[in-house]
Amino acid sequence: MGVMSPLKGQSHSHSLTKFLPYALYALLPVALFRLYFHPFPLPQSTIDQLPHYNRIILTTPPPPPPPLSLSFSKEEEIAYETPCDYTNGRWVHDKMGPLYNGTTCGTIKDGQNCISHGRPDMGYLYWRWQPSQCKLPRFDPYTFFHLLTNKQIAFVGDSMARNQLESLLCMLATGSSANLVYRDGEDNKFRKWHFASHNITMSVYWSPFLVRGVEKSKTGPDHNELYVDTVDERWGADLEHIDMIVLSIGHWFLHPAVYYEGGSVLGCHYCPGLNHSEIGFYDVMRKAVKTALKTIIERKGANGNGIDVFLTTFSPSHFEGEWDKAGACPKTRPYKEGEKMLEGMDADMRAIEVEEMEAAKVNAKQFEGLRLEILDVTKLSLMRPDGHPGPYMYPFPFANGVQERVQNDCVHWCLPGPIDTWNQILLEVIRKWSTQSRRED
């Protein structure tokens, strides 16, 4: 692909249910997902573009040593011994609001900066996720810094991985600023930041299938090509340096594609005109997740370095009506419990990820230092139809009145917004791991 790595050079349901989405989503990849993953050009970032061949050498002073331990109250230690199901719960009103806003965080992608783009309703900012049987504390950046000092963290996947990373960067910026030290690729698909205060590096890798793939293009095939048994080495080659990895995929599997396994064509998804068997995308997505997790476990387990692995589950979209007209995702409040059910494709995609993570945990037991967890955000995200940019993916879309056609993003999340909750849960899992490790020591 000609892209240099951010780290190199540095130290079910029935068959009818499963195949129903093929017809429903046959045309979406052509019109809808092209829009959200390759939208019209936006103004360039104010940060000067780094040459793609350049390498930034960090010359910051040595970071302070990590704290010997974090102090937890007796109640907290007992709480972290009890499993917490963050999946089930409800959104409750929160007067405190978010940690940051569209003007205090400089790493928000333009398309998700809903406040600065003139979204008039602010109510969507004042909700927090309340699990049914436990507490989800407010995000504390200093706790994150203490727990991840001297670590290299990677977010790998599609634009939802990038969305989650940028949310985390904004939440951490309330405690310490990060320096952008590397970027490469179209639309900044490969970037790295450094928190000098605690010597933490945070990278994002564009890898929408996790496995090796050739993306459709104007000059190439009009479909994607996936090699389901081979990991994408754009991130796989850097595993040696990575201490924590967060994987996130889903939406790109809806695109037309031809699949390969063992050097032969496995089948395809929505490939009229090609002499290949239509096999859909569910089993292929399962193979991709399995290959990624297996590769991480085998490579990190073999060298004994250890790694923390998270898999973020599928994030549903919330389109209503036509995608290119005003009101595509018009909701301004969360769904109430029972008002919206997790079903169909959203449920099936999540189930695949949960099942493969459980299987990977069993596989990882043969090695020391591997910790794996599912970041199950599908249901809590499904209940937030109000959290997307919608027409505010662009600045002030109705400044000249309501146009006949207007682009809407009902896939990604406003920053700040519901996606910040994903990182709250991420931190709580890390903190629980830390507590358990200290008790074992």
KOLKOLTI-505762 format. One record per residue (C-alpha): residue number from 1; x negated, y negated, z negated. Coordinates in nm, 2 decimals, padded with zeros to 4 digits. Each point is the difference from the previous one (the first is absolute). Layout:
// residues N
+------+--------+--------+--------+
: resi :      X :      Y :      Z :
+------+--------+--------+--------+
:  NUM :      X :      Y :      Z :
...
+------+--------+--------+--------+
END
This chain:
// residues 441
+------+--------+--------+--------+
: resi :      X :      Y :      Z :
+------+--------+--------+--------+
:    1 :  00.00 :  00.00 :  00.00 :
:    2 : -00.31 : -00.22 : -00.02 :
:    3 :  00.09 : -00.12 : -00.36 :
:    4 : -00.27 : -00.01 : -00.26 :
:    5 :  00.08 :  00.14 : -00.34 :
:    6 :  00.05 : -00.25 : -00.29 :
:    7 : -00.23 :  00.21 : -00.22 :
:    8 : -00.27 :  00.13 :  00.22 :
:    9 : -00.34 : -00.15 : -00.07 :
:   10 :  00.10 : -00.07 : -00.36 :
:   11 : -00.02 :  00.17 : -00.32 :
:   12 :  03.87 :  01.91 :  00.44 :
:   13 :  00.23 : -00.03 :  00.16 :
:   14 :  00.15 :  00.21 :  00.28 :
:   15 : -00.15 : -00.01 :  00.35 :
:   16 :  00.29 : -00.21 :  00.12 :
:   17 : -00.07 : -00.26 : -00.26 :
:   18 : -00.37 :  00.00 :  00.09 :
:   19 :  00.05 : -00.05 :  00.37 :
:   20 :  00.28 : -00.25 : -00.02 :
:   21 : -00.25 : -00.30 : -00.03 :
:   22 : -00.14 :  00.09 :  00.35 :
:   23 :  00.30 : -00.14 :  00.18 :
:   24 :  00.06 : -00.29 : -00.24 :
:   25 : -00.36 : -00.11 :  00.02 :
:   26 : -00.08 :  00.07 :  00.36 :
:   27 :  00.02 : -00.36 :  00.11 :
:   28 : -00.12 : -00.17 : -00.33 :
:   29 : -00.37 :  00.06 :  00.06 :
:   30 :  00.02 : -00.18 :  00.34 :
:   31 :  00.17 : -00.31 : -00.12 :
:   32 : -00.01 : -00.01 : -00.38 :
:   33 : -00.34 :  00.12 : -00.12 :
:   34 : -00.18 : -00.17 :  00.28 :
:   35 :  00.14 : -00.32 : -00.14 :
:   36 : -00.12 :  00.05 : -00.36 :
:   37 : -00.33 :  00.16 :  00.05 :
:   38 : -00.09 : -00.22 :  00.31 :
:   39 :  00.20 : -00.32 : -00.04 :
:   40 : -00.05 : -00.32 :  00.19 :
:   41 : -00.33 : -00.17 : -00.09 :
:   42 : -00.01 : -00.20 : -00.32 :
:   43 : -00.23 : -00.29 : -00.08 :
:   44 : -00.36 :  00.11 : -00.09 :
:   45 : -00.10 :  00.03 : -00.36 :
:   46 : -00.19 : -00.29 : -00.14 :
:   47 : -00.29 :  00.23 : -00.08 :
:   48 : -00.26 : -00.01 :  00.27 :
:   49 :  00.00 :  00.32 :  00.20 :
:   50 : -00.30 :  00.22 : -00.09 :
:   51 : -00.18 :  00.15 :  00.30 :
:   52 :  00.09 :  00.36 :  00.03 :
:   53 : -00.36 :  00.11 :  00.00 :
:   54 : -00.09 : -00.20 : -00.31 :
:   55 : -00.07 :  00.14 : -00.34 :
:   56 :  00.04 : -00.21 : -00.31 :
:   57 : -00.27 :  00.07 : -00.27 :
:   58 :  00.13 : -00.07 : -00.35 :
:   59 : -00.24 : -00.22 : -00.19 :
:   60 :  00.22 : -00.06 : -00.31 :
:   61 : -00.16 :  00.03 : -00.35 :
:   62 :  00.03 :  00.34 : -00.17 :
:   63 :  00.36 :  00.04 : -00.13 :
:   64 :  00.06 :  00.02 : -00.38 :
:   65 : -00.01 :  00.36 : -00.13 :
:   66 :  00.34 :  00.17 : -00.02 :
:   67 :  00.16 :  00.00 : -00.34 :
:   68 : -00.07 :  00.30 : -00.22 :
:   69 :  00.37 :  00.07 : -00.04 :
:   70 :  00.34 : -00.16 :  00.03 :
:   71 :  00.19 : -00.04 : -00.32 :
:   72 :  00.35 :  00.16 :  00.00 :
:   73 :  00.24 : -00.01 : -00.28 :
:   74 :  00.11 :  00.33 : -00.16 :
:   75 :  00.34 : -00.04 :  00.16 :
:   76 : -00.16 : -00.05 :  00.34 :
:   77 : -00.22 :  00.30 : -00.03 :
:   78 :  00.30 :  00.22 : -00.10 :
:   79 :  00.20 : -00.15 :  00.30 :
:   80 : -00.28 :  00.09 :  00.24 :
:   81 :  00.01 :  00.36 : -00.12 :
:   82 :  00.36 :  00.02 :  00.10 :
:   83 :  00.07 :  00.04 :  00.38 :
:   84 :  00.18 : -00.29 :  00.15 :
:   85 :  00.23 :  00.03 :  00.30 :
:   86 : -00.03 : -00.33 :  00.17 :
:   87 :  00.22 :  00.12 :  00.29 :
:   88 :  00.33 : -00.03 : -00.17 :
:   89 :  00.12 : -00.33 : -00.14 :
:   90 :  00.17 : -00.32 :  00.09 :
:   91 : -00.09 : -00.36 :  00.09 :
:   92 :  00.08 : -00.24 : -00.28 :
:   93 : -00.01 : -00.38 :  00.00 :
:   94 : -00.33 : -00.15 : -00.12 :
:   95 : -00.03 : -00.36 : -00.09 :
:   96 : -00.38 :  00.00 :  00.01 :
:   97 : -00.03 :  00.05 :  00.37 :
:   98 : -00.31 :  00.10 :  00.19 :
:   99 : -00.37 : -00.04 : -00.10 :
:  100 : -00.08 : -00.21 :  00.31 :
:  101 :  00.17 : -00.19 :  00.29 :
:  102 : -00.06 : -00.07 :  00.36 :
:  103 : -00.22 : -00.30 : -00.07 :
:  104 : -00.22 :  00.14 : -00.28 :
:  105 : -00.11 :  00.31 :  00.19 :
:  106 : -00.21 : -00.05 :  00.31 :
:  107 :  00.00 :  00.36 :  00.13 :
:  108 :  00.37 :  00.03 :  00.09 :
:  109 :  00.05 :  00.10 :  00.36 :
:  110 :  00.20 : -00.28 :  00.18 :
:  111 :  00.28 :  00.24 :  00.08 :
:  112 :  00.07 :  00.08 : -00.36 :
:  113 : -00.04 : -00.35 : -00.14 :
:  114 :  00.38 : -00.05 : -00.04 :
:  115 : -00.02 : -00.30 : -00.25 :
:  116 : -00.24 : -00.20 :  00.22 :
:  117 :  00.21 :  00.08 :  00.31 :
:  118 :  00.31 : -00.16 : -00.15 :
:  119 :  00.21 :  00.29 : -00.13 :
:  120 :  00.26 : -00.20 : -00.19 :
:  121 :  00.12 :  00.26 : -00.26 :
:  122 : -00.24 :  00.07 : -00.29 :
:  123 :  00.22 :  00.25 : -00.18 :
:  124 : -00.19 :  00.30 :  00.14 :
:  125 : -00.30 : -00.10 : -00.21 :
:  126 :  00.16 :  00.05 : -00.33 :
:  127 :  00.05 :  00.37 : -00.03 :
:  128 : -00.21 :  00.27 : -00.16 :
:  129 :  00.02 :  00.38 :  00.02 :
:  130 :  00.12 :  00.16 : -00.33 :
:  131 : -00.07 :  00.38 :  00.00 :
:  132 :  00.28 :  00.20 : -00.17 :
:  133 : -00.20 :  00.16 : -00.28 :
:  134 : -00.32 : -00.21 : -00.05 :
:  135 : -00.14 : -00.35 :  00.03 :
:  136 : -00.19 : -00.15 :  00.30 :
:  137 : -00.22 : -00.28 : -00.15 :
:  138 : -00.06 : -00.32 :  00.19 :
:  139 : -00.32 :  00.02 :  00.21 :
:  140 : -00.31 : -00.11 : -00.18 :
:  141 : -00.29 : -00.08 :  00.24 :
:  142 : -00.26 :  00.02 : -00.28 :
:  143 :  00.10 :  00.35 : -00.09 :
:  144 : -00.04 :  00.09 :  00.37 :
:  145 : -00.35 : -00.16 :  00.01 :
:  146 : -00.11 :  00.18 : -00.31 :
:  147 :  00.12 :  00.34 :  00.12 :
:  148 : -00.15 : -00.03 :  00.35 :
:  149 : -00.33 : -00.18 : -00.07 :
:  150 : -00.27 :  00.10 :  00.25 :
:  151 :  00.24 :  00.19 :  00.21 :
:  152 :  00.07 :  00.01 :  00.37 :
:  153 :  00.37 :  00.01 :  00.09 :
:  154 :  00.15 :  00.08 :  00.34 :
:  155 :  00.35 : -00.04 :  00.14 :
:  156 :  00.04 :  00.22 :  00.30 :
:  157 :  00.30 :  00.02 :  00.24 :
:  158 :  00.23 : -00.22 :  00.20 :
:  159 :  00.12 : -00.35 : -00.06 :
:  160 :  00.18 :  00.11 : -00.32 :
:  161 : -00.34 :  00.08 : -00.15 :
:  162 : -00.11 : -00.34 :  00.10 :
:  163 :  00.31 : -00.16 : -00.15 :
:  164 : -00.07 :  00.18 : -00.33 :
:  165 : -00.36 : -00.10 :  00.00 :
:  166 :  00.08 : -00.37 :  00.05 :
:  167 :  00.25 :  00.02 : -00.28 :
:  168 : -00.27 :  00.14 : -00.23 :
:  169 : -00.25 : -00.27 :  00.10 :
:  170 :  00.25 : -00.27 : -00.08 :
:  171 :  00.08 :  00.16 : -00.34 :
:  172 : -00.37 :  00.03 : -00.08 :
:  173 : -00.07 : -00.36 :  00.11 :
:  174 :  00.18 : -00.12 : -00.31 :
:  175 : -00.30 :  00.13 : -00.19 :
:  176 : -00.29 : -00.03 :  00.23 :
:  177 : -00.06 : -00.10 :  00.36 :
:  178 : -00.13 :  00.23 :  00.27 :
:  179 : -00.23 : -00.08 :  00.29 :
:  180 :  00.07 :  00.13 :  00.35 :
:  181 : -00.33 :  00.16 :  00.09 :
:  182 :  00.09 :  00.20 :  00.32 :
:  183 :  00.26 :  00.02 :  00.27 :
:  184 :  00.03 :  00.16 :  00.33 :
:  185 :  00.27 :  00.11 :  00.25 :
:  186 :  00.31 : -00.15 :  00.15 :
:  187 :  00.23 : -00.17 : -00.25 :
:  188 : -00.27 :  00.05 : -00.28 :
:  189 :  00.07 :  00.38 : -00.02 :
:  190 : -00.33 :  00.07 : -00.18 :
:  191 : -00.09 : -00.24 : -00.28 :
:  192 : -00.18 :  00.01 : -00.33 :
:  193 :  00.00 : -00.23 : -00.31 :
:  194 : -00.23 : -00.02 : -00.29 :
:  195 :  00.09 : -00.10 : -00.36 :
:  196 : -00.34 : -00.11 : -00.12 :
:  197 :  00.12 : -00.04 : -00.36 :
:  198 :  00.03 :  00.38 : -00.04 :
:  199 : -00.18 :  00.13 :  00.31 :
:  200 :  00.32 :  00.14 :  00.16 :
:  201 :  00.03 :  00.04 :  00.37 :
:  202 :  00.33 :  00.05 :  00.17 :
:  203 :  00.04 :  00.10 :  00.36 :
:  204 :  00.28 :  00.06 :  00.25 :
:  205 : -00.03 :  00.25 :  00.28 :
:  206 :  00.25 :  00.01 :  00.29 :
:  207 :  00.08 :  00.36 :  00.05 :
:  208 :  00.38 :  00.04 :  00.07 :
:  209 : -00.01 :  00.38 :  00.02 :
:  210 : -00.29 :  00.07 : -00.24 :
:  211 : -00.12 :  00.26 :  00.26 :
:  212 : -00.19 : -00.08 :  00.32 :
:  213 :  00.23 : -00.17 :  00.25 :
:  214 :  00.00 : -00.20 :  00.32 :
:  215 :  00.26 : -00.28 : -00.01 :
:  216 :  00.21 : -00.09 :  00.29 :
:  217 : -00.11 : -00.31 :  00.19 :
:  218 :  00.07 : -00.20 :  00.31 :
:  219 : -00.31 :  00.14 :  00.17 :
:  220 :  00.03 :  00.36 : -00.13 :
:  221 :  00.28 :  00.25 : -00.06 :
:  222 :  00.35 : -00.12 : -00.09 :
:  223 :  00.00 :  00.23 : -00.30 :
:  224 : -00.22 :  00.08 : -00.29 :
:  225 : -00.23 :  00.30 : -00.01 :
:  226 : -00.05 :  00.17 : -00.34 :
:  227 : -00.26 :  00.27 : -00.09 :
:  228 :  00.17 :  00.14 : -00.31 :
:  229 : -00.29 :  00.22 : -00.12 :
:  230 : -00.27 : -00.27 :  00.01 :
:  231 : -00.02 : -00.29 : -00.24 :
:  232 : -00.05 : -00.36 :  00.12 :
:  233 : -00.37 : -00.05 : -00.06 :
:  234 :  00.04 : -00.38 :  00.00 :
:  235 :  00.08 :  00.06 : -00.37 :
:  236 : -00.10 :  00.36 : -00.04 :
:  237 : -00.37 : -00.08 :  00.06 :
:  238 :  00.00 : -00.24 : -00.29 :
:  239 :  00.15 :  00.24 : -00.26 :
:  240 : -00.35 :  00.04 : -00.16 :
:  241 :  00.02 : -00.37 : -00.12 :
:  242 :  00.37 : -00.01 : -00.10 :
:  243 :  00.10 :  00.04 : -00.37 :
:  244 :  00.38 : -00.05 :  00.05 :
:  245 :  00.21 :  00.04 :  00.31 :
:  246 :  00.36 : -00.10 :  00.06 :
:  247 :  00.16 :  00.16 :  00.31 :
:  248 :  00.32 : -00.13 :  00.16 :
:  249 :  00.16 :  00.12 :  00.33 :
:  250 :  00.34 :  00.06 :  00.16 :
:  251 :  00.15 : -00.25 :  00.24 :
:  252 : -00.25 :  00.07 :  00.28 :
:  253 :  00.11 :  00.36 :  00.03 :
:  254 :  00.32 : -00.13 :  00.16 :
:  255 : -00.19 : -00.10 :  00.31 :
:  256 : -00.01 :  00.22 :  00.31 :
:  257 : -00.30 :  00.23 : -00.04 :
:  258 : -00.18 :  00.31 :  00.13 :
:  259 : -00.15 :  00.22 : -00.27 :
:  260 : -00.31 :  00.22 :  00.02 :
:  261 : -00.12 :  00.27 : -00.24 :
:  262 : -00.30 :  00.23 :  00.05 :
:  263 : -00.08 : -00.16 :  00.33 :
:  264 :  00.34 :  00.08 :  00.15 :
:  265 :  00.32 : -00.19 :  00.04 :
:  266 :  00.23 :  00.07 : -00.29 :
:  267 :  00.30 : -00.18 :  00.13 :
:  268 :  00.14 : -00.35 :  00.02 :
:  269 :  00.25 : -00.24 : -00.14 :
:  270 :  00.22 : -00.19 :  00.25 :
:  271 : -00.20 :  00.07 :  00.31 :
:  272 :  00.24 :  00.02 :  00.30 :
:  273 : -00.19 :  00.06 :  00.32 :
:  274 : -00.28 :  00.20 : -00.17 :
:  275 :  00.00 :  00.38 :  00.02 :
:  276 : -00.03 :  00.04 : -00.38 :
:  277 :  00.23 :  00.15 : -00.26 :
:  278 :  00.20 : -00.25 : -00.21 :
:  279 : -00.09 :  00.08 : -00.36 :
:  280 :  00.09 : -00.33 : -00.18 :
:  281 : -00.22 : -00.16 : -00.25 :
:  282 :  00.08 :  00.15 : -00.34 :
:  283 : -00.23 :  00.30 :  00.02 :
:  284 : -00.27 : -00.21 :  00.16 :
:  285 :  00.01 : -00.26 : -00.28 :
:  286 : -00.03 :  00.29 : -00.25 :
:  287 : -00.31 :  00.13 :  00.18 :
:  288 : -00.15 : -00.35 :  00.00 :
:  289 :  00.04 : -00.05 : -00.37 :
:  290 : -00.12 :  00.35 : -00.07 :
:  291 : -00.32 : -00.05 :  00.21 :
:  292 : -00.07 : -00.33 : -00.17 :
:  293 :  00.04 :  00.13 : -00.35 :
:  294 : -00.19 :  00.32 :  00.08 :
:  295 : -00.29 : -00.20 :  00.15 :
:  296 : -00.02 : -00.23 : -00.31 :
:  297 :  00.00 :  00.29 : -00.24 :
:  298 : -00.26 :  00.20 :  00.18 :
:  299 : -00.24 : -00.28 :  00.07 :
:  300 :  00.02 : -00.17 : -00.34 :
:  301 :  00.02 :  00.33 : -00.19 :
:  302 : -00.31 :  00.14 :  00.18 :
:  303 : -00.22 : -00.29 : -00.10 :
:  304 :  00.13 : -00.02 : -00.35 :
:  305 :  00.05 : -00.38 :  00.00 :
:  306 :  00.38 :  00.02 : -00.07 :
:  307 :  00.27 : -00.23 :  00.13 :
:  308 :  00.35 : -00.13 : -00.09 :
:  309 :  00.25 :  00.06 :  00.27 :
:  310 :  00.34 : -00.16 :  00.04 :
:  311 :  00.26 :  00.07 :  00.27 :
:  312 :  00.26 : -00.28 :  00.03 :
:  313 :  00.33 :  00.15 :  00.11 :
:  314 :  00.21 : -00.12 :  00.30 :
:  315 :  00.14 : -00.36 : -00.02 :
:  316 :  00.35 : -00.03 :  00.16 :
:  317 :  00.09 : -00.28 :  00.23 :
:  318 :  00.33 : -00.19 : -00.04 :
:  319 :  00.13 : -00.10 :  00.34 :
:  320 :  00.36 : -00.09 :  00.04 :
:  321 :  00.14 : -00.08 :  00.34 :
:  322 : -00.23 : -00.10 :  00.28 :
:  323 : -00.37 : -00.04 : -00.08 :
:  324 : -00.04 : -00.32 :  00.20 :
:  325 :  00.29 : -00.20 : -00.13 :
:  326 :  00.05 : -00.21 : -00.31 :
:  327 :  00.12 :  00.21 : -00.29 :
:  328 : -00.19 :  00.32 :  00.07 :
:  329 : -00.08 :  00.04 : -00.37 :
:  330 :  00.23 : -00.25 : -00.17 :
:  331 :  00.02 :  00.13 : -00.35 :
:  332 : -00.11 : -00.23 : -00.29 :
:  333 :  00.03 :  00.24 : -00.29 :
:  334 : -00.11 :  00.35 : -00.08 :
:  335 :  00.24 :  00.30 :  00.04 :
:  336 :  00.15 :  00.12 : -00.33 :
:  337 : -00.05 :  00.36 : -00.11 :
:  338 :  00.22 :  00.22 :  00.21 :
:  339 :  00.07 : -00.27 :  00.26 :
:  340 : -00.27 :  00.14 :  00.24 :
:  341 : -00.10 :  00.36 :  00.02 :
:  342 : -00.34 :  00.14 :  00.10 :
:  343 :  00.08 :  00.23 :  00.30 :
:  344 : -00.08 :  00.09 :  00.36 :
:  345 : -00.33 : -00.09 :  00.14 :
:  346 : -00.11 : -00.21 : -00.30 :
:  347 :  00.06 :  00.30 : -00.23 :
:  348 : -00.17 :  00.25 :  00.23 :
:  349 : -00.31 : -00.21 :  00.05 :
:  350 : -00.04 : -00.05 : -00.37 :
:  351 :  00.05 :  00.37 : -00.07 :
:  352 : -00.28 :  00.10 :  00.24 :
:  353 : -00.24 : -00.23 : -00.18 :
:  354 :  00.10 :  00.11 : -00.35 :
:  355 : -00.03 :  00.37 :  00.09 :
:  356 : -00.34 : -00.04 :  00.16 :
:  357 : -00.13 : -00.20 : -00.29 :
:  358 :  00.11 :  00.28 : -00.24 :
:  359 : -00.17 :  00.26 :  00.22 :
:  360 : -00.32 : -00.22 :  00.01 :
:  361 :  00.00 : -00.02 : -00.38 :
:  362 : -00.02 :  00.37 : -00.03 :
:  363 : -00.28 :  00.01 :  00.26 :
:  364 : -00.19 : -00.27 : -00.19 :
:  365 : -00.02 :  00.21 : -00.32 :
:  366 : -00.30 :  00.19 :  00.13 :
:  367 : -00.21 : -00.32 : -00.03 :
:  368 : -00.09 : -00.24 : -00.28 :
:  369 :  00.07 : -00.37 :  00.01 :
:  370 :  00.29 :  00.00 :  00.25 :
:  371 :  00.32 : -00.17 : -00.11 :
:  372 :  00.30 : -00.01 :  00.23 :
:  373 :  00.34 : -00.16 : -00.04 :
:  374 :  00.30 : -00.09 :  00.22 :
:  375 :  00.11 : -00.37 : -00.01 :
:  376 :  00.37 :  00.07 :  00.04 :
:  377 :  00.15 : -00.33 :  00.10 :
:  378 :  00.26 :  00.11 :  00.26 :
:  379 :  00.31 : -00.03 : -00.22 :
:  380 : -00.10 : -00.33 : -00.17 :
:  381 : -00.08 : -00.15 :  00.34 :
:  382 :  00.32 :  00.13 :  00.15 :
:  383 :  00.19 : -00.20 : -00.26 :
:  384 : -00.16 : -00.33 :  00.10 :
:  385 :  00.15 : -00.11 :  00.34 :
:  386 : -00.05 : -00.36 : -00.11 :
:  387 : -00.38 :  00.02 : -00.01 :
:  388 : -00.09 : -00.01 :  00.37 :
:  389 : -00.11 : -00.31 :  00.20 :
:  390 :  00.28 :  00.04 :  00.25 :
:  391 : -00.02 : -00.31 :  00.23 :
:  392 : -00.25 : -00.17 : -00.24 :
:  393 : -00.28 :  00.21 :  00.15 :
:  394 : -00.05 : -00.33 :  00.19 :
:  395 :  00.00 : -00.35 : -00.15 :
:  396 :  00.34 : -00.17 : -00.03 :
:  397 :  00.18 :  00.21 :  00.27 :
:  398 :  00.32 : -00.21 : -00.02 :
:  399 : -00.16 : -00.35 :  00.00 :
:  400 :  00.16 : -00.06 :  00.34 :
:  401 :  00.32 :  00.18 : -00.08 :
:  402 :  00.09 :  00.36 :  00.03 :
:  403 : -00.13 :  00.14 :  00.32 :
:  404 :  00.17 :  00.28 :  00.20 :
:  405 : -00.30 :  00.23 : -00.05 :
:  406 : -00.23 :  00.00 : -00.30 :
:  407 : -00.25 :  00.26 : -00.11 :
:  408 :  00.06 :  00.17 : -00.33 :
:  409 : -00.24 :  00.20 : -00.22 :
:  410 :  00.21 :  00.24 : -00.22 :
:  411 : -00.29 :  00.24 : -00.04 :
:  412 : -00.27 : -00.18 : -00.18 :
:  413 :  00.03 : -00.18 : -00.34 :
:  414 : -00.01 : -00.37 : -00.09 :
:  415 : -00.30 : -00.09 : -00.22 :
:  416 :  00.08 : -00.04 : -00.28 :
:  417 :  00.27 :  00.25 :  00.00 :
:  418 :  00.11 :  00.36 : -00.08 :
:  419 : -00.32 :  00.15 :  00.13 :
:  420 : -00.18 : -00.15 : -00.30 :
:  421 :  00.18 :  00.27 : -00.21 :
:  422 : -00.20 :  00.27 :  00.19 :
:  423 : -00.32 : -00.14 : -00.14 :
:  424 :  00.15 : -00.03 : -00.35 :
:  425 :  00.06 :  00.38 :  00.01 :
:  426 : -00.34 :  00.05 :  00.15 :
:  427 : -00.17 : -00.17 : -00.29 :
:  428 :  00.21 :  00.19 : -00.26 :
:  429 : -00.11 :  00.33 :  00.15 :
:  430 : -00.36 : -00.11 : -00.01 :
:  431 :  00.03 : -00.12 : -00.36 :
:  432 :  00.16 :  00.33 : -00.10 :
:  433 : -00.29 :  00.19 :  00.16 :
:  434 : -00.24 : -00.21 : -00.19 :
:  435 :  00.18 :  00.06 : -00.33 :
:  436 :  00.00 :  00.38 :  00.06 :
:  437 : -00.37 :  00.00 :  00.09 :
:  438 : -00.09 : -00.19 : -00.32 :
:  439 :  00.20 :  00.25 : -00.21 :
:  440 : -00.17 :  00.29 :  00.17 :
:  441 : -00.34 : -00.15 : -00.07 :
+------+--------+--------+--------+
END
